[in-house]
Amino acid sequence: MTADFEVIVVGSGPAGVSTAIPLVEGGLRVLMVDGGKGPGVPPPKVDFLSARAGDAEQWKWMVGKDFHALNMRDAVSPKLRAPSQAYVFDGFARDNQIYEEGFRAIGSLARGGLSNAWGCGVAQLSSDELAELPFAASEMRASYARVSQRIGISGRNDDDMADYFGNDKFLQSPIPMDELHTRLLHQYEKRRVKLRAHGFKLGRSRLAALSADVSDRQACNLSGNCLFGCSRGTLYSAMHDLPSLRKHANFTELSGFLVDGLNRDNDGWRVTVKTGGHGERRSFSADKVILAAGTLATTRLVLNALNQRQSLPMLSNPTAAFMLWLPSMLGAKRLPGFGLGQLSFATDLRDGISAFGSTFSTTGILISEFTRHIPMSRRYGVDLSKGLLSSCVVGNLFLPGQLTNARVRIDGGGSLIVSGAYGDSVAPLMDEARKKLRKAYWSIGALLLPSSYTVGIPGGDIHYAGTLPMRDKPALGETSPFGEVKGMDGVYVVDGACLPTLPAKSHTLTIMANADRIGRAIATNLRKNCF
């Protein structure tokens, strides 16, 4: 009996579209299923500072009609408080039956997934890091190039962070920096030899953000609206790949549905989908199923299909945030500018561990995001912030994912329980990183404000991986070098769940490249009818 589709792709985020493109271009009949959530609050059309000064309805995208920003005061990131980004995260844990135990579990049911609200940071794995994957590094190099060319990446191939991010011949020039970051980089370049000798390096951030127009996506206009969503298409989202997929007659999109189960069906698989709550249910058969629903949702589907109840480890990056004050820039005029990473750093720590992070302009971030951390009354905190923020930048820091002791398991009702805490080595490493950053940045004219250095909570990174890792010889529930689940022939994992390693550097480009690699292999072998 002929299956409804040759391949069903679960999820329309970066991994899902990166797999679907070679499958569809290869002529296969593909169904893509996603949660279908879309934006309800549009981002401002003018630059952030002008909107704050003159938009009579700014409360809609700052606070929200339902007081979203106020109701999300305890969220781990300003992104989760932005009303225009609420749809990205809405209902993920509830609808996927995911529960937390000392760990924040965050994902997306939106078209395009978490790429609607990410920081756009991209990086390639180094040769040593690629050696941890169970296949030839050359396979990833080719896929890195294809994905980079498709999504549009800006940065530099000739500064001190270029080797860390990986050489990319398709790079656009970097998006212009603000005056503060320009000064930091200038001071660094004068002291780079000494700083590099102490294990600290600095350079332009590598971002899936345009400095030049590509098709109907426009280059950054330095509006500062990045936190609230870009109306120009500057920041890559998997949403941007969907229109080209829809042009193919062999591509079918089913949006607004959640995949609820996988069951064997003759020689293939039957995928059961449902709308939210107790709504409409459907099922479709396919020869192959590609899981790209995000690490947590994908893991739940696989463990339930295998009836596997033992706890599994998960990788998650420990994080910290901090603020730098440039005394020489006190009194600088607050100007519109790019709202995502402008400079990135890597610093060596003990035991061969490296930390990675980026710094950002404070323009485009609401003052309330700063006053909530200042140990004084709100009124005086606002006054202090107004005078200080124009001479400050904010930063983040990530440590490797194996330093978090996170685990996942299925309970008796089929729900996924996510638990975890930082390992014992995280606190001393975070303290070492703080001291090294303080010393490095002070040497280039920036003071790391002591009370600003804050270690995040487990799971707040939203970088999850490694629950169903690719192995040369996978055990039950692990995945092959091509992402096929052991015990579920014909089911493939292409999101973070299949990555066996999670360095401190940004990992989305690696997920996309691996998904492209797997999609091309499946397309080639299905056409030969021998996969």
ZAMARGU-4260 file (C-alpha; in steps of 0.2 Angstrom, whole numbers, plus 5000, padded with zeros to 4 digits):
<rodrens>
0) 5000/5000/5000 | 5007/5017/4995 | 5011/5029/5009 | 5003/5046/5010 | 5020/5054/5009
5) 5038/5048/5006 | 5044/5059/5020 | 5035/5068/5035 | 5045/5082/5043 | 5040/5087/5060
10) 5044/5105/5064 | 5047/5120/5053 | 5062/5128/5063 | 5080/5129/5056 | 5083/5110/5057
15) 5066/5106/5049 | 5068/5118/5034 | 5086/5113/5032 | 5081/5095/5030 | 5066/5098/5019
20) 5074/5109/5006 | 5085/5094/4999 | 5071/5082/5001 | 5059/5093/4991 | 5072/5098/4978
25) 5075/5080/4976 | 5057/5077/4970 | 5051/5068/4985 | 5033/5070/4992 | 5036/5079/5008
30) 5023/5084/5022 | 5029/5097/5035 | 5019/5098/5051 | 5021/5112/5064 | 5012/5121/5078
35) 5008/5135/5067 | 5008/5149/5080 | 5011/5167/5072 | 5014/5184/5079 | 4999/5194/5086
40) 5008/5210/5091 | 5018/5218/5077 | 5035/5226/5081 | 5038/5245/5079 | 5040/5251/5061
45) 5052/5266/5066 | 5068/5265/5075 | 5067/5261/5094 | 5071/5278/5101 | 5058/5287/5089
50) 5045/5274/5094 | 5048/5277/5112 | 5047/5296/5110 | 5032/5297/5098 | 5022/5280/5097
55) 5006/5283/5106 | 5002/5264/5106 | 5020/5258/5111 | 5012/5250/5126 | 5006/5236/5115
60) 5023/5230/5110 | 5031/5235/5127 | 5018/5229/5139 | 5004/5220/5129 | 4986/5221/5129
65) 4985/5206/5142 | 5000/5214/5152 | 5011/5200/5145 | 5027/5209/5150 | 5021/5211/5168
70) 5015/5193/5170 | 5032/5187/5164 | 5042/5197/5176 | 5052/5181/5182 | 5056/5175/5164
75) 5074/5170/5161 | 5076/5182/5146 | 5069/5199/5140 | 5064/5190/5124 | 5051/5180/5134
80) 5044/5197/5141 | 5042/5205/5124 | 5023/5205/5119 | 5028/5204/5101 | 5038/5188/5104
85) 5025/5179/5115 | 5019/5168/5101 | 5036/5160/5099 | 5036/5152/5116 | 5017/5151/5119
90) 5010/5134/5125 | 5026/5124/5121 | 5028/5115/5137 | 5009/5113/5140 | 5005/5106/5123
95) 5020/5094/5123 | 5017/5088/5140 | 5034/5094/5146 | 5037/5097/5165 | 5051/5105/5174
100) 5060/5100/5190 | 5073/5113/5194 | 5076/5117/5176 | 5068/5129/5164 | 5062/5120/5148
105) 5058/5132/5134 | 5054/5128/5116 | 5042/5134/5102 | 5027/5129/5092 | 5028/5144/5080
110) 5031/5143/5062 | 5050/5145/5060 | 5052/5139/5078 | 5064/5148/5090 | 5073/5156/5075
115) 5059/5170/5077 | 5067/5175/5093 | 5085/5170/5093 | 5101/5180/5095 | 5107/5175/5077
120) 5124/5169/5083 | 5132/5156/5071 | 5148/5147/5071 | 5156/5131/5064 | 5163/5117/5074
125) 5182/5117/5074 | 5192/5102/5067 | 5194/5095/5085 | 5176/5098/5088 | 5171/5089/5072
130) 5181/5074/5077 | 5168/5071/5091 | 5155/5067/5077 | 5154/5050/5070 | 5157/5054/5052
135) 5170/5064/5041 | 5172/5082/5044 | 5171/5085/5025 | 5153/5081/5025 | 5149/5095/5038
140) 5161/5108/5029 | 5150/5106/5013 | 5134/5108/5022 | 5140/5123/5032 | 5144/5132/5015
145) 5127/5128/5008 | 5117/5134/5023 | 5128/5149/5026 | 5125/5155/5008 | 5106/5152/5010
150) 5103/5161/5026 | 5115/5176/5024 | 5129/5178/5037 | 5138/5194/5042 | 5155/5195/5050
155) 5174/5195/5047 | 5186/5182/5041 | 5201/5192/5046 | 5200/5196/5065 | 5205/5187/5081
160) 5188/5178/5082 | 5188/5171/5064 | 5197/5155/5067 | 5185/5152/5082 | 5169/5155/5071
165) 5177/5146/5056 | 5181/5153/5038 | 5166/5157/5028 | 5168/5163/5010 | 5150/5168/5009
170) 5151/5181/5023 | 5143/5198/5020 | 5153/5213/5028 | 5149/5216/5047 | 5134/5227/5052
175) 5141/5244/5058 | 5145/5245/5077 | 5140/5258/5089 | 5153/5271/5096 | 5156/5261/5112
180) 5160/5244/5103 | 5171/5253/5090 | 5181/5260/5105 | 5182/5243/5113 | 5189/5235/5098
185) 5201/5249/5094 | 5208/5248/5112 | 5209/5229/5111 | 5219/5230/5094 | 5232/5240/5103
190) 5234/5227/5117 | 5229/5211/5108 | 5246/5202/5109 | 5246/5203/5128 | 5228/5199/5129
195) 5229/5184/5118 | 5244/5178/5128 | 5232/5178/5143 | 5219/5167/5133 | 5207/5181/5129
200) 5202/5186/5111 | 5190/5198/5104 | 5182/5201/5087 | 5166/5205/5077 | 5151/5194/5081
205) 5146/5181/5067 | 5128/5183/5064 | 5114/5177/5053 | 5109/5195/5050 | 5111/5205/5034
210) 5122/5220/5030 | 5116/5219/5012 | 5099/5215/5004 | 5096/5197/4999 | 5080/5194/4989
215) 5065/5202/4998 | 5075/5203/5015 | 5082/5220/5018 | 5099/5225/5026 | 5099/5231/5044
220) 5095/5249/5046 | 5101/5250/5064 | 5084/5253/5071 | 5087/5244/5087 | 5071/5234/5087
225) 5080/5217/5087 | 5072/5212/5104 | 5055/5215/5098 | 5056/5208/5081 | 5063/5214/5064
230) 5050/5220/5051 | 5063/5220/5038 | 5068/5202/5037 | 5086/5207/5042 | 5087/5193/5055
235) 5086/5176/5048 | 5071/5165/5053 | 5067/5148/5046 | 5050/5157/5041 | 5060/5165/5026
240) 5063/5147/5019 | 5045/5142/5019 | 5039/5152/5003 | 5052/5144/4992 | 5047/5127/4999
245) 5028/5131/4995 | 5032/5134/4977 | 5035/5115/4975 | 5020/5104/4970 | 5028/5090/4980
250) 5028/5100/4996 | 5013/5100/5008 | 5012/5111/5024 | 5001/5106/5039 | 5001/5121/5051
255) 4993/5122/5068 | 4995/5104/5072 | 5005/5095/5085 | 5013/5078/5082 | 5006/5067/5096
260) 5013/5049/5092 | 5023/5038/5080 | 5018/5020/5076 | 5024/5008/5064 | 5013/5006/5048
265) 5017/4992/5037 | 5035/4995/5030 | 5034/5014/5036 | 5027/5025/5049 | 5010/5032/5054
270) 5011/5050/5062 | 4996/5055/5073 | 4993/5074/5074 | 4981/5085/5084 | 4976/5103/5086
275) 4978/5110/5104 | 4968/5103/5118 | 4955/5090/5113 | 4953/5096/5096 | 4954/5088/5078
280) 4965/5073/5076 | 4972/5066/5060 | 4985/5053/5054 | 4997/5051/5040 | 5008/5038/5034
285) 5026/5040/5027 | 5041/5029/5022 | 5052/5041/5033 | 5049/5053/5047 | 5061/5067/5051
290) 5060/5074/5069 | 5065/5092/5070 | 5053/5098/5084 | 5067/5104/5095 | 5077/5093/5108
295) 5063/5092/5121 | 5048/5088/5110 | 5058/5076/5099 | 5065/5067/5114 | 5047/5064/5121
300) 5041/5057/5104 | 5055/5045/5103 | 5055/5039/5121 | 5036/5036/5120 | 5037/5027/5103
305) 5051/5016/5111 | 5042/5014/5127 | 5058/5019/5135 | 5057/5025/5153 | 5075/5026/5159
310) 5082/5044/5163 | 5094/5051/5149 | 5107/5064/5151 | 5105/5081/5141 | 5118/5094/5137
315) 5114/5113/5141 | 5126/5128/5142 | 5128/5136/5159 | 5126/5155/5156 | 5130/5172/5164
320) 5126/5190/5160 | 5136/5206/5164 | 5137/5224/5161 | 5152/5235/5156 | 5154/5253/5159
325) 5165/5264/5148 | 5170/5279/5159 | 5177/5288/5144 | 5160/5288/5136 | 5150/5295/5150
330) 5137/5307/5143 | 5137/5299/5126 | 5122/5303/5116 | 5110/5288/5115 | 5108/5283/5097
335) 5099/5270/5087 | 5109/5255/5083 | 5110/5236/5080 | 5102/5227/5094 | 5111/5210/5094
340) 5129/5205/5096 | 5142/5217/5090 | 5158/5210/5097 | 5161/5192/5103 | 5175/5185/5114
345) 5182/5168/5119 | 5193/5166/5135 | 5202/5151/5141 | 5198/5144/5158 | 5205/5130/5168
350) 5206/5111/5162 | 5206/5116/5144 | 5188/5124/5145 | 5184/5139/5135 | 5170/5152/5138
355) 5161/5161/5124 | 5150/5177/5124 | 5145/5193/5115 | 5142/5211/5120 | 5126/5221/5115
360) 5121/5239/5115 | 5109/5245/5128 | 5099/5254/5115 | 5083/5244/5111 | 5082/5237/5129
365) 5069/5244/5140 | 5076/5253/5156 | 5065/5242/5167 | 5076/5227/5162 | 5091/5236/5171
370) 5082/5244/5186 | 5075/5227/5191 | 5093/5222/5195 | 5098/5238/5203 | 5099/5237/5223
375) 5089/5254/5226 | 5071/5260/5224 | 5064/5260/5206 | 5063/5279/5205 | 5082/5281/5209
380) 5086/5266/5198 | 5078/5274/5183 | 5087/5290/5186 | 5104/5281/5188 | 5100/5271/5172
385) 5096/5286/5162 | 5113/5294/5166 | 5123/5278/5164 | 5116/5267/5150 | 5122/5277/5136
390) 5140/5273/5141 | 5137/5254/5145 | 5136/5238/5135 | 5129/5222/5141 | 5136/5205/5138
395) 5133/5186/5140 | 5144/5171/5143 | 5142/5153/5139 | 5151/5137/5146 | 5151/5120/5137
400) 5135/5110/5139 | 5142/5095/5148 | 5145/5105/5163 | 5126/5105/5167 | 5119/5089/5175
405) 5102/5089/5166 | 5092/5074/5163 | 5075/5069/5154 | 5063/5055/5157 | 5046/5049/5153
410) 5033/5047/5167 | 5019/5035/5168 | 5007/5046/5158 | 5019/5049/5144 | 5025/5066/5149
415) 5043/5072/5148 | 5051/5077/5164 | 5066/5088/5163 | 5077/5091/5178 | 5094/5097/5181
420) 5107/5108/5190 | 5124/5115/5186 | 5138/5103/5190 | 5150/5107/5204 | 5163/5114/5193
425) 5152/5128/5186 | 5153/5140/5201 | 5172/5140/5201 | 5173/5142/5182 | 5160/5156/5182
430) 5170/5165/5196 | 5186/5162/5186 | 5178/5169/5170 | 5172/5184/5179 | 5189/5188/5185
435) 5197/5186/5168 | 5184/5196/5160 | 5185/5210/5173 | 5204/5211/5170 | 5203/5210/5151
440) 5190/5223/5149 | 5198/5235/5161 | 5214/5234/5151 | 5204/5241/5136 | 5194/5254/5145
445) 5178/5245/5152 | 5174/5242/5170 | 5164/5226/5173 | 5151/5232/5186 | 5153/5220/5200
450) 5135/5218/5205 | 5130/5215/5186 | 5138/5198/5184 | 5124/5186/5186 | 5124/5167/5183
455) 5109/5161/5175 | 5097/5147/5180 | 5099/5130/5172 | 5089/5129/5156 | 5089/5148/5153
460) 5101/5146/5139 | 5088/5137/5128 | 5102/5127/5121 | 5098/5109/5123 | 5106/5094/5115
465) 5113/5076/5116 | 5098/5066/5122 | 5098/5055/5107 | 5116/5057/5102 | 5124/5051/5085
470) 5135/5036/5088 | 5146/5025/5077 | 5137/5011/5085 | 5122/5017/5093 | 5113/5009/5107
475) 5094/5008/5108 | 5087/5026/5107 | 5103/5033/5101 | 5105/5038/5083 | 5116/5033/5068
480) 5129/5044/5060 | 5114/5049/5048 | 5102/5052/5063 | 5092/5036/5061 | 5085/5031/5078
485) 5091/5014/5084 | 5075/5003/5086 | 5065/5015/5075 | 5071/5011/5057 | 5065/5025/5046
490) 5064/5038/5059 | 5078/5052/5059 | 5082/5065/5072 | 5090/5081/5065 | 5088/5094/5079
495) 5099/5097/5094 | 5094/5080/5101 | 5106/5071/5090 | 5121/5081/5093 | 5134/5072/5104
500) 5143/5088/5109 | 5138/5106/5114 | 5152/5118/5115 | 5151/5135/5122 | 5150/5143/5105
505) 5133/5145/5095 | 5126/5129/5089 | 5112/5133/5077 | 5122/5133/5062 | 5129/5116/5066
510) 5111/5109/5068 | 5106/5116/5051 | 5122/5110/5042 | 5119/5092/5050 | 5101/5093/5045
515) 5106/5098/5027 | 5118/5083/5027 | 5105/5071/5033 | 5092/5077/5021 | 5103/5075/5006
520) 5108/5058/5011 | 5090/5053/5013 | 5085/5061/4996 | 5099/5052/4987 | 5095/5035/4994
525) 5076/5036/4993 | 5079/5040/4974 | 5089/5025/4973 | 5075/5015/4982 | 5088/5007/4994
530) 5088/5017/5009
</rodrens>
